[in-house]
Amino acid sequence: MASITQKEVEYVAQLARLDLTEAEKPLFADQLSHILSYVDQLQGVSTEGVPLTASVAQEEPVLREDTPRECLPVEKALANAPESHNGFFVVPNILEK
């Protein structure tokens, strides 16, 4: 079985901006190791004779006619926003590092 180290879990958690507790780190290492083990099993499955799939979407996209219409008023767009300022949504800064 493929094994994920706790250090690798910490690295992935940092990339995903997750704050894991010390108790969660071994749990996630075990779970990720099981996922990789399952992927290893899938690698052993023969796909000979199975046609390649370039896309799972329909052959021709279904598009509506692009017609101009009235925009949503700013007040209505911001009506349920937790915080707004000068007609814009206020969101937390995520670029700390």
Secondary structure, 3 states (H helix, E strand, C coil): CCCCCHHHHHHHHHHCCCCCCCCHHHHHHHHHHHHHHHHHHHHCCCCCCCCCCCCCCCCCCCCCCCCCCCCCCHHHHCCCCCCEECCEECCCCCCCC
